[in-house]
Amino acid sequence: MPTRSVLVTGSSRGLGLEFAVALARAGDQVIATVRNTAKISERLRGSGVRVESLDAADPASIHTLAEKINSGPGLDLLINNAGVIGQDPTVDALSFDEFRRVFDTNVFGPAVMTRALLPALRKGKSRAVWNISSELGSIAESTPGFSYAYSASKSALNMVTARLAKDLAPDGFTVVSFCPGWNKTDMGGAQAPLDPADSIAKLIATGNRLTAADSGRYMRIDGSTIPW
Ligand SMILES: NC(=O)c1ccc[n+]([C@@H]2O[C@H](COP(=O)([O-])OP(=O)(O)OC[C@H]3O[C@@H](n4cnc5c(N)ncnc54)[C@H](OP(=O)(O)O)[C@@H]3O)[C@@H](O)[C@H]2O)c1
């Protein structure tokens, strides 16, 4: 596969860090974004990626980064990975504040990031956007016991994927939602069954095989379809 330019959000730790390290190892030119550039891990620093600052919940931060990236040679793949979980697993815990906090990062962030980076993506070769969703966003399989705001945010992100896929189809874009599976990260917890490095390797292998015909799909790391 020829060298691509790839931007990954939320690369300070967890799955975003695995994306950055794995893609750089495979020869891609990776722009890894973190919220706090003063606290970059040794692993990220040593991986040879370019690190940029981004708070995906802050429109001004998105705008500043997009200006830099859009003035460059082009971007082949945007991975909207940054995400937060909510603290509202029961109906009694529902609140405006929690919904706003979670939607800012999980929905508004990826939607506006994609729009802001369209000039760079249009200059790129593969025109791909991978939105990191979750099976908890599946309405068909709606699972009790998890954060309302989180599940609703991933359902909303899936709609963003479906809309972008249709609107950007004439330009040959491939926009998909991936569930990475339940992984051992700060978000997934120590009891999670999956190893982040394994999951991200599988997700990347599946993502690399996608074509524009797959645009608008919602899938697991093995490429199997998740019901909306
Ligand atoms: N782990 C799982 O089992 C699992 C399952 C399904 C889906 N997912 C999805 O996979 C993605 C990554 O999850 P993870 O498990 O790696 O989570 P994690 O370990 O909690 O890491 C989250 C990452 O997102 C960043 N982030 C949070 N808010 C941000 C913001 N406003 N702007 C920019 N970066 C922000 C964090 O940066 P800081 O270090 O600055 O906080 C961190 O790098 C998320 O979208 C999540 O919903 C995870």
The ligand as a MOL file (V3000), in Angstrom:
LIG
                    3D

  0  0  0     0  0            999 V3000
M  V30 BEGIN CTAB
M  V30 COUNTS 48 52 0 0 0
M  V30 BEGIN ATOM
M  V30 1 N -12.4170 0.8700 24.6680 0
M  V30 2 C -13.5260 0.3180 24.2220 0
M  V30 3 O -13.8940 -0.7870 24.6660 0
M  V30 4 C -14.3570 0.9960 23.1560 0
M  V30 5 C -15.4680 0.2930 22.6620 0
M  V30 6 C -16.2360 0.8740 21.6650 0
M  V30 7 C -15.8850 2.1200 21.1750 0
M  V30 8 N -14.8090 2.7870 21.6830 0 CHG=1
M  V30 9 C -14.4960 4.0960 21.1130 0
M  V30 10 O -13.1350 4.1350 20.7370 0
M  V30 11 C -12.6270 5.4760 20.8700 0
M  V30 12 C -11.3710 5.4640 21.7350 0
M  V30 13 O -11.7350 4.9240 23.0030 0
M  V30 14 P -10.6290 4.5010 24.1040 0
M  V30 15 O -11.0950 3.2430 24.6850 0
M  V30 16 O -9.2590 4.6000 23.5390 0 CHG=-1
M  V30 17 O -10.8630 5.6660 25.1850 0
M  V30 18 P -9.8440 6.2620 26.2560 0
M  V30 19 O -8.8540 5.2530 26.6660 0
M  V30 20 O -10.7100 6.8940 27.3050 0
M  V30 21 O -9.1010 7.4190 25.4270 0
M  V30 22 C -9.8680 8.4690 24.9160 0
M  V30 23 C -9.0030 9.3570 24.0560 0
M  V30 24 O -9.8390 10.4110 23.5390 0
M  V30 25 C -9.2430 11.6590 23.9040 0
M  V30 26 N -10.2530 12.6890 24.0840 0
M  V30 27 C -11.3200 12.7000 24.9190 0
M  V30 28 N -11.9950 13.8560 24.7730 0
M  V30 29 C -11.3600 14.5710 23.8200 0
M  V30 30 C -11.5690 15.8240 23.2210 0
M  V30 31 N -12.5770 16.6280 23.5880 0
M  V30 32 N -10.7160 16.2320 22.2640 0
M  V30 33 C -9.6710 15.4550 21.8760 0
M  V30 34 N -9.3960 14.2710 22.4180 0
M  V30 35 C -10.2420 13.8270 23.3830 0
M  V30 36 C -8.4780 11.3810 25.1980 0
M  V30 37 O -7.5370 12.4000 25.3850 0
M  V30 38 P -7.0330 12.8570 26.8830 0
M  V30 39 O -5.9080 11.9430 27.2440 0
M  V30 40 O -6.6280 14.2710 26.6870 0
M  V30 41 O -8.2040 12.7180 27.8130 0
M  V30 42 C -7.8800 10.0260 24.8300 0
M  V30 43 O -6.7740 10.1850 23.9820 0
M  V30 44 C -13.7710 6.2950 21.4640 0
M  V30 45 O -14.4540 6.9880 20.4550 0
M  V30 46 C -14.6600 5.2560 22.0920 0
M  V30 47 O -16.0050 5.6840 22.1910 0
M  V30 48 C -14.0350 2.2490 22.6560 0
M  V30 END ATOM
M  V30 BEGIN BOND
M  V30 1 1 1 2
M  V30 2 2 2 3
M  V30 3 1 2 4
M  V30 4 1 4 5
M  V30 5 2 4 48
M  V30 6 2 5 6
M  V30 7 1 6 7
M  V30 8 2 7 8
M  V30 9 1 8 9
M  V30 10 1 8 48
M  V30 11 1 9 10
M  V30 12 1 9 46
M  V30 13 1 10 11
M  V30 14 1 11 12
M  V30 15 1 11 44
M  V30 16 1 12 13
M  V30 17 1 13 14
M  V30 18 2 14 15
M  V30 19 1 14 16
M  V30 20 1 14 17
M  V30 21 1 17 18
M  V30 22 2 18 19
M  V30 23 1 18 20
M  V30 24 1 18 21
M  V30 25 1 21 22
M  V30 26 1 22 23
M  V30 27 1 23 24
M  V30 28 1 23 42
M  V30 29 1 24 25
M  V30 30 1 25 26
M  V30 31 1 25 36
M  V30 32 1 26 27
M  V30 33 1 26 35
M  V30 34 2 27 28
M  V30 35 1 28 29
M  V30 36 1 29 30
M  V30 37 2 29 35
M  V30 38 1 30 31
M  V30 39 2 30 32
M  V30 40 1 32 33
M  V30 41 2 33 34
M  V30 42 1 34 35
M  V30 43 1 36 37
M  V30 44 1 36 42
M  V30 45 1 37 38
M  V30 46 2 38 39
M  V30 47 1 38 40
M  V30 48 1 38 41
M  V30 49 1 42 43
M  V30 50 1 44 45
M  V30 51 1 44 46
M  V30 52 1 46 47
M  V30 END BOND
M  V30 END CTAB
M  END
